[in-house]
Amino acid sequence: MKKLLISLALFSGLLIAVPPYFLGFSLFNLGHAVQVATSLSAKLACSARFISGLDDQQIVSDLSSYSPVTELVNLKYSDTPSQVSADLFGLAPTVATYRQGLGCTIEFDGDDTLYQMASQPLPEPDHAPWPKGNRVGTVNPNIQGVLESILAEDNRNGLDSRAMVVVQDGQIIAEAYGNGFNQTTPLLGWSMGKSITAMMLGRLEALGKVSKNDTALFDQWTDTRAELSLEQLLQMSSGLAFDETYAPGSDATHMLFTAPSASDVAMISPLDHEPGRHFSYSSGTTNLLSRYIHQTLGSDPAQTMDFVQTELFVPAGIATATFEADASGVLVGSSYLYASGRDWARFGLIMANNGEINGQKLLPDDWVSAAKTPNTSDNEKSYGYQFWLNQGDEQLRWPSLPVDAYAMLGNRKQSVMIIPSTNTVLVRLGWTSGDYPMEDNYKVLLDAILKAST
């Protein structure tokens, strides 16, 4: 009945008669909603198919968790070229194209930046011990049993956990995967990409190319925004206005699904608060950081991709990661990084090791320290350089976890938890649309680790 009502409404123009909850979006933004539905479907289906290797049924199920209207989107897959096209009863046709090593990007008329780039070769797997390579011989049977029980319980409860990894003292001691997923499956981290964007800036700082104190960040900012510092953007305390609501008509959905340049959306944001005084979570701010990285590296998408590989992925032993750019060639740092559970664990290990991995120092000690230090805003201090912190406010964010815990977090309850005091990294990747007992599950794992070590 729901699909029938929507179909009739769309074709007859009687949208005012359809309750908004049937559609999953406000009728006042119908035009943008239809475009978002097809663009979101084409983009996510393309990446799921050509990066993660998911089948059509899984893709449709994943999309439907965002809005019932996506169930009505017509998806067509092509292998030559590697594309996914989407439309809603013929409306808002959208195409997303996959390029090896570059991922999937929505196509926009007249924007051929990525067409000028060659596909990037994927690294060959390394058979050295993890984290340099993919050979894991350090599994603790007791912790493995606990982790498998957690993942099985998650999935009995419909929480759709897909990959979980436990790293202790620099070694993988347990890992578990849902049906259809394994240790090499690249999975979307959503907002965990924000933390990796920050780490790219940390690497640039180590190379002397940027400083957290940089101001006059963009030529487009000729007003008081020129006084904003890179650190204020990293801490999301810039004071820039940005609508993070994920609904048709918002800045966030326009940025991710209907704008050729994600960073352009936030570039025009005015100041809404005094810089440094107000924390406001903003994916737009992260994409400004991506834009700053892009211009620092010569405004050349090929140079940015090369930097990511040679200065971060390759030294860390990361071989499954794809960091996607928008149609303008700028990385969508807020949202579009795919990597396996083991590779997300490597990102966490870099931070747990104070910027070092595989004998290479990638991030300065003082940068890592600043990244996990509370910001100085008046309203929410428990956020560092694109990392969520346990401490900083009157109450701990995760009371049952160690005070010094901090994390990368992403939509659908993705997480990489870093706990310096126990030398632990915990990873969970999945597709949960509601609540997820992250803190409880991680507490169980930490207790098991402590018990195993005594």
C-alpha positions in Angstrom: 0.0 0.0 0.0 2.8 2.4 0.8 4.5 1.9 -2.6 1.1 2.3 -4.3 0.4 5.6 -2.5 3.8 7.0 -3.4 3.5 5.9 -7.0 0.1 7.4 -7.5 1.1 10.5 -5.8 4.2 11.0 -7.9 2.4 10.4 -11.1 -0.8 12.3 -10.3 0.6 15.3 -8.6 -1.4 14.6 -5.5 1.6 14.7 -3.2 -0.2 16.7 -0.6 -2.4 13.7 0.1 0.5 11.5 1.0 1.6 11.5 4.7 5.3 12.6 4.9 6.2 9.5 7.0 5.5 7.3 3.9 8.1 9.2 2.0 10.8 9.6 4.6 11.2 13.3 3.7 9.4 16.6 3.9 7.0 17.4 1.0 8.3 21.0 1.0 11.6 19.7 -0.4 10.2 17.2 -2.8 12.3 18.2 -5.8 15.5 17.9 -3.9 14.3 14.8 -2.2 13.8 12.9 -5.5 17.3 14.0 -6.6 18.8 13.0 -3.3 17.1 9.6 -3.5 18.5 8.8 -6.9 21.9 10.4 -6.2 22.3 8.6 -2.9 21.3 5.3 -4.4 23.6 5.6 -7.4 26.6 6.7 -5.4 26.3 4.2 -2.6 25.3 1.3 -4.9 28.3 2.0 -7.1 30.7 2.0 -4.2 29.1 -1.1 -2.6 29.2 -3.0 -5.9 32.7 -2.1 -7.2 34.6 -1.4 -4.0 33.0 -3.7 -1.4 31.8 -6.3 -3.8 28.3 -6.5 -2.4 25.5 -8.3 -4.3 22.4 -6.5 -5.5 20.1 -7.8 -2.7 22.5 -6.5 0.0 22.8 -3.2 -1.7 19.0 -2.7 -1.9 18.7 -3.7 1.8 21.4 -1.2 2.8 19.9 1.6 0.9 16.4 1.0 2.2 17.7 1.6 5.8 18.0 5.3 4.9 14.5 5.9 3.4 11.7 3.7 2.2 11.6 5.8 -1.0 15.0 4.2 -2.1 13.1 0.9 -2.5 11.4 2.5 -5.5 14.6 3.7 -7.1 15.4 1.8 -10.3 19.1 0.8 -10.3 20.9 -0.4 -13.4 24.5 -1.8 -13.2 27.1 -1.7 -16.0 30.5 -3.3 -16.0 31.8 -1.6 -19.1 32.1 1.1 -18.1 31.8 0.5 -14.4 28.7 2.5 -13.6 25.4 2.5 -11.7 22.5 4.6 -13.0 19.4 5.4 -10.9 16.0 7.1 -11.5 12.7 7.3 -9.7 9.9 6.6 -12.1 12.1 8.2 -14.8 12.7 11.3 -12.6 16.1 12.7 -11.6 18.3 10.2 -13.6 21.7 10.0 -12.0 24.9 8.1 -12.9 27.8 7.2 -10.7 31.1 6.0 -12.2 33.7 3.8 -10.7 37.5 4.2 -11.4 40.0 1.8 -9.9 41.8 3.3 -7.0 39.6 6.4 -7.2 36.2 4.9 -6.3 32.8 6.1 -7.3 31.7 9.6 -8.2 28.4 11.1 -9.2 28.6 12.4 -12.8 27.7 16.1 -13.4 27.4 17.7 -16.9 30.5 19.6 -17.9 32.7 18.4 -15.0 35.4 16.0 -16.4 38.2 16.5 -13.8 38.3 12.8 -12.9 38.1 11.7 -16.5 41.5 13.2 -17.0 43.0 11.0 -14.3 44.2 7.5 -14.9 42.9 4.7 -12.7 45.2 4.0 -9.8 46.7 0.5 -9.4 45.7 -1.3 -6.2 48.6 -2.3 -4.0 49.6 -6.0 -4.0 48.9 -7.8 -0.7 51.9 -8.2 1.5 52.4 -11.5 3.3 54.5 -10.2 6.1 53.2 -10.2 9.6 50.5 -7.7 10.4 50.6 -4.6 10.5 53.1 -4.5 7.7 51.4 -7.3 5.9 48.3 -9.5 6.2 49.7 -12.5 8.0 48.1 -12.8 11.4 49.4 -15.5 13.8 48.7 -13.8 17.1 45.1 -14.6 17.8 44.2 -15.2 21.4 41.6 -18.1 21.5 39.9 -16.7 24.6 39.5 -13.2 23.2 38.5 -14.6 19.8 35.7 -16.6 21.5 34.4 -13.5 23.2 34.5 -11.4 20.0 32.7 -14.1 18.0 30.0 -14.3 20.7 29.5 -10.5 20.5 29.3 -10.5 16.7 26.9 -13.4 16.7 24.7 -11.7 19.4 24.7 -8.5 17.4 23.5 -10.2 14.3 20.9 -12.3 16.1 19.5 -8.9 17.3 19.5 -7.5 13.7 22.4 -5.1 14.3 24.3 -6.2 11.2 27.8 -6.2 12.4 30.2 -7.0 9.5 33.7 -6.7 10.8 35.2 -6.5 14.3 38.9 -6.4 15.1 40.8 -6.3 18.4 44.4 -5.0 18.5 46.4 -5.3 21.7 50.0 -4.2 22.1 50.3 -3.7 18.3 49.0 -7.1 17.3 45.6 -8.5 16.2 44.5 -10.8 18.9 40.9 -11.4 17.6 38.8 -10.7 14.5 35.4 -11.8 13.5 33.3 -11.2 10.3 29.6 -11.4 9.4 28.3 -13.6 6.6 29.6 -12.4 3.2 32.4 -10.3 4.7 36.0 -11.1 5.4 39.4 -9.6 6.4 39.8 -8.0 2.9 36.4 -6.5 2.4 36.6 -2.7 2.1 33.8 -1.2 4.2 32.5 2.4 4.3 33.6 4.3 7.4 31.3 7.3 6.8 32.4 10.0 9.3 35.5 8.0 10.4 37.0 9.5 7.3 37.0 12.8 9.2 39.7 11.4 11.5 41.8 10.2 8.5 41.5 13.7 6.9 42.9 15.1 10.1 45.7 12.6 10.0 46.6 13.7 6.5 47.0 17.2 7.8 49.1 15.8 10.6 51.4 14.2 8.0 51.5 17.5 6.1 52.5 19.2 9.3 55.3 16.7 9.9 56.6 17.5 6.4 56.5 21.2 7.1 53.8 22.0 4.6 51.1 23.2 7.0 50.7 24.4 10.6 47.7 24.2 13.0 48.1 28.0 13.3 47.6 28.7 9.6 45.1 31.4 8.8 43.9 33.1 5.6 43.1 29.5 4.5 41.1 30.3 1.3 41.2 33.2 -1.1 37.4 33.1 -1.2 37.4 34.3 2.5 38.1 38.0 2.2 36.1 38.9 5.4 36.7 38.0 9.0 36.7 34.3 8.1 40.3 34.9 6.9 41.2 35.0 10.6 40.0 31.4 11.2 42.8 29.0 12.0 43.3 25.5 10.8 43.1 24.3 14.3 39.6 25.8 14.8 38.4 23.9 11.7 40.1 20.7 13.0 38.2 21.1 16.3 34.9 22.1 14.7 34.9 25.3 16.6 35.2 27.7 13.7 31.8 29.2 14.3 30.8 28.6 10.6 27.1 28.0 10.0 26.3 24.6 8.5 23.1 22.6 8.5 24.2 19.0 9.4 20.7 17.7 9.2 20.5 14.8 6.9 17.3 15.6 5.1 16.5 16.9 1.6 17.1 20.6 1.4 19.9 20.7 4.0 23.5 21.6 3.5 24.7 18.1 4.3 22.6 16.3 1.7 23.3 18.9 -0.9 27.0 18.6 -0.2 27.2 14.8 -0.5 24.6 14.0 -3.2 23.8 17.0 -5.4 26.8 19.3 -5.4 29.7 18.8 -7.9 32.0 20.2 -5.3 31.3 19.2 -1.7 33.7 21.8 -0.3 31.9 24.6 -2.2 28.8 24.2 0.0 30.7 25.0 3.2 32.9 27.6 1.6 30.0 30.1 1.4 29.0 29.4 5.0 28.9 32.7 7.1 30.1 33.0 10.7 27.4 32.1 13.1 29.4 32.1 16.4 32.6 33.7 17.7 35.5 31.5 16.4 36.8 29.1 19.1 33.9 29.5 21.4 31.3 27.2 20.0 31.6 23.5 19.0 29.3 22.5 16.1 29.7 19.2 14.4 29.9 19.9 10.7 30.8 17.6 7.8 31.1 20.8 5.8 34.0 21.8 8.0 35.8 18.6 7.2 35.4 19.1 3.5 37.0 22.5 3.9 40.0 20.7 5.5 40.0 18.4 2.4 40.0 21.5 0.2 42.9 22.9 2.2 44.9 19.7 1.7 44.0 19.8 -2.0 45.3 23.4 -2.5 48.4 22.7 -0.4 49.2 19.9 -2.8 48.9 22.1 -5.8 45.2 21.7 -6.5 45.9 18.6 -8.5 43.8 15.5 -7.8 46.6 13.2 -8.9 49.0 14.7 -6.5 46.5 14.4 -3.6 45.9 10.7 -4.5 49.6 10.1 -4.6 50.1 11.8 -1.3 47.5 9.7 0.4 49.1 6.5 -0.9 52.8 7.3 -0.5 52.6 9.3 2.8 49.9 7.3 4.7 48.6 4.1 3.1 51.8 2.5 1.9 53.9 3.1 5.0 51.1 1.8 7.2 50.6 -1.3 5.1 47.1 -0.3 4.1 46.2 -2.0 0.9 42.4 -2.1 0.7 41.6 1.6 1.2 39.8 3.8 -1.3 39.4 7.5 -0.5 36.8 8.9 -2.9 36.8 12.4 -4.4 33.9 14.5 -5.6 33.5 15.5 -9.2 35.8 18.5 -8.7 38.7 16.1 -7.7 38.7 17.0 -4.0 38.5 14.2 -1.5 35.2 13.9 0.3 37.0 13.8 3.7 33.8 13.9 5.7 32.4 10.6 4.5 33.8 8.5 1.7 36.6 6.3 2.8 36.4 2.5 2.3 38.8 0.1 4.0 38.9 -3.4 5.5 38.5 -4.0 9.3 42.3 -4.7 9.4 43.1 -1.5 7.6 40.8 0.6 9.9 42.7 -1.0 12.8 46.0 0.2 11.2 44.7 3.7 11.2 43.9 3.3 14.9 47.3 1.8 15.6 49.0 4.8 14.1 47.4 7.0 16.7 47.9 4.5 19.5 51.6 4.4 18.7 51.9 8.2 18.8 52.1 8.5 15.0 54.3 5.5 14.3 53.7 2.3 12.4 56.0 -0.3 10.8 59.0 1.6 12.1 58.1 4.8 10.4 57.1 8.0 12.2 54.2 9.5 10.2 52.8 12.0 12.7 54.6 14.3 15.2 54.2 13.5 18.9 52.8 17.0 19.7 50.3 16.7 16.8 49.0 13.3 18.2 48.8 14.8 21.7 46.9 17.8 20.4 44.5 15.6 18.4 43.3 13.9 21.5 43.2 17.0 23.7 39.8 18.6 24.5 38.9 21.8 22.6 38.3 25.1 24.3 34.7 25.7 23.3 32.1 26.7 25.8 29.6 24.0 25.0 31.3 20.7 24.1 35.0 20.2 24.8 35.2 16.4 24.3 36.3 16.6 20.7 39.8 16.9 19.4 41.1 17.0 15.9 38.2 15.2 14.2 38.2 12.6 17.0 35.6 12.1 19.7 37.0 12.1 23.2 35.9 10.4 26.3 37.1 13.3 28.5 36.8 17.0 28.3 33.3 17.7 29.7 31.8 17.3 33.1 30.8 13.7 32.5 32.7 11.1 30.5 31.2 10.3 27.1 31.7 6.5 27.7 31.8 6.2 31.6 32.6 2.4 31.6 35.7 2.9 29.3 39.1 4.3 30.4 39.2 8.1 30.7 41.8 8.5 27.9 39.7 6.6 25.3 39.0 8.4 22.0 37.5 7.3 18.8 36.7 7.7 15.1 32.9 7.4 14.8 30.7 7.0 11.7 27.1 6.7 10.6 25.6 3.2 10.9 27.7 2.9 14.1 31.1 2.5 12.7 33.9 2.9 15.3 37.6 2.7 15.8 38.2 3.1 19.6 41.8 4.0 20.7 42.8 3.5 24.3 46.3 4.5 25.0 46.4 3.4 28.7 45.7 -0.2 27.8 47.5 0.0 24.4 44.3 -1.2 22.7 42.5 -0.5 19.4 38.9 -1.8 18.9 37.2 -1.8 15.5 33.5 -2.3 14.6 32.1 -2.0 11.1 28.4 -2.6 10.3 25.1 -1.2 9.1 23.0 -0.4 12.2 20.3 2.2 11.7 19.3 2.4 15.4 21.1 2.1 18.7 24.2 -0.1 19.0 25.8 -1.1 22.4 29.3 0.0 21.4 30.4 0.9 24.9 29.0 -2.2 26.5 30.6 -4.5 23.9 34.0 -2.7 24.2 33.8 -3.0 28.0 33.3 -6.8 27.7 36.3 -7.0 25.4 38.5 -4.9 27.6 37.6 -7.0 30.7 38.4 -10.1 28.7 41.8 -8.7 27.7 42.6 -7.7 31.3 41.6 -11.2 32.5 43.8 -12.9 29.8 46.8 -10.8 30.8 46.7 -11.7 34.5 
